[in-house]
C-alpha cells in the first residue's frame, strides 16, 4: 500500500491525504458498474494512499453513501479512513439532513 503526503484538517487533529477520492458522479465508480468493480475502485484508492473519501446524499441519489457502507465493510477498512459528506436541508429536496446522516451513519 502506498502512503500519500497528508495535511491537517483544520483544527480537528485529523491528518487527511492530499488526494481525496471523490465518490460522486464524475466517473461514478462507487454507484455505477458491477459490485466487484465498485469494490475494486475504492480498494485502488485505498491502496494508492488516499484516506479521505468525499461523498454526499446527492451523489447517485444516495447510492454513493449506501455503497460506501458495504464497500468499506467488505474491505475491512479501519483506522485510517476519513469521510466527508454534505447534509442538505429538507427544503432542498427529498434528502433531508436527518435522512442523509442516518443513511451514512447507520450503514457504517
C-alpha positions as CSV (number, residue, x, y, z in Angstrom):
1,X,0.0,0.0,0.0
2,X,1.2,3.5,-0.9
3,X,1.4,6.4,1.5
4,X,0.5,9.8,0.3
5,X,1.5,13.1,2.0
6,X,-1.1,14.3,4.5
7,X,-2.2,17.6,5.8
8,X,-4.1,18.6,8.9
9,X,-7.9,19.1,8.5
10,X,-8.4,22.4,10.2
11,X,-8.2,22.2,13.9
12,X,-9.6,18.7,14.1
13,X,-6.3,16.9,14.6
14,X,-7.1,14.6,11.7
15,X,-4.5,14.0,9.0
16,X,-6.0,13.6,5.6
17,X,-4.3,12.6,2.4
18,X,-3.6,15.4,-0.1
19,X,-5.6,13.5,-2.7
20,X,-9.2,12.8,-1.9
21,X,-11.2,10.0,-3.5
22,X,-14.4,11.6,-5.0
23,X,-17.3,9.2,-4.8
24,X,-19.6,11.4,-6.9
25,X,-20.9,11.4,-10.4
26,X,-17.6,12.1,-12.2
27,X,-16.6,8.6,-13.1
28,X,-19.4,7.2,-10.9
29,X,-17.1,4.4,-9.7
30,X,-19.0,3.9,-6.5
31,X,-22.5,3.7,-7.8
32,X,-22.2,2.6,-11.5
33,X,-20.9,-0.8,-12.8
34,X,-20.9,-4.2,-11.2
35,X,-20.4,-4.8,-7.5
36,X,-16.9,-6.1,-7.9
37,X,-15.9,-3.0,-10.0
38,X,-17.2,-0.7,-7.2
39,X,-15.2,-2.6,-4.6
40,X,-12.0,-2.6,-6.7
41,X,-12.4,1.2,-7.4
42,X,-12.3,2.0,-3.7
43,X,-9.6,-0.6,-3.0
44,X,-7.4,1.0,-5.6
45,X,-7.9,4.4,-4.0
46,X,-7.1,3.0,-0.6
47,X,-4.0,1.1,-1.8
48,X,-2.9,4.2,-3.7
49,X,-2.7,6.0,-0.3
50,X,-6.0,8.0,-0.1
51,X,-7.5,8.0,3.3
52,X,-10.3,10.6,2.6
53,X,-13.5,9.9,0.7
54,X,-15.8,12.7,-0.4
55,X,-19.5,11.8,-0.7
56,X,-22.9,13.4,-0.3
57,X,-26.6,12.3,-0.3
58,X,-26.9,13.7,-3.9
59,X,-24.2,11.6,-5.3
60,X,-26.1,8.9,-7.3
61,X,-29.3,9.9,-5.4
62,X,-27.8,8.4,-2.2
63,X,-26.2,5.3,-3.8
64,X,-22.7,6.7,-3.1
65,X,-23.2,6.6,0.6
66,X,-25.1,3.3,0.6
67,X,-22.5,1.6,-1.5
68,X,-19.6,3.0,0.5
69,X,-21.1,1.4,3.6
70,X,-20.8,-2.1,2.3
71,X,-17.6,-1.4,0.3
72,X,-15.8,-0.1,3.4
73,X,-17.1,-3.1,5.5
74,X,-16.1,-5.6,2.8
75,X,-12.6,-4.0,2.5
76,X,-12.3,-4.1,6.3
77,X,-11.0,-0.5,6.0
78,X,-10.4,0.5,9.6
79,X,-8.3,3.1,11.4
80,X,-7.2,5.4,8.7
81,X,-10.3,6.3,6.9
82,X,-11.8,9.8,6.9
83,X,-15.1,10.6,5.2
84,X,-16.8,13.8,4.3
85,X,-20.4,14.2,3.4
86,X,-22.7,17.1,2.9
87,X,-26.1,17.3,4.6
88,X,-28.8,19.3,2.8
89,X,-31.9,20.9,4.3
90,X,-35.2,19.2,3.7
91,X,-36.4,22.2,1.7
92,X,-33.7,21.3,-0.9
93,X,-35.2,18.0,-1.9
94,X,-36.1,14.6,-0.6
95,X,-32.6,14.1,1.0
96,X,-33.1,15.9,4.3
97,X,-30.4,16.3,6.9
98,X,-31.7,13.5,9.1
99,X,-32.2,11.1,6.1
100,X,-28.7,11.6,4.7
101,X,-27.0,11.4,8.1
102,X,-28.9,8.3,9.2
103,X,-28.2,6.5,5.9
104,X,-24.4,7.1,6.1
105,X,-24.1,6.7,9.9
106,X,-26.2,3.6,10.4
107,X,-24.7,1.8,7.5
108,X,-21.0,2.1,8.5
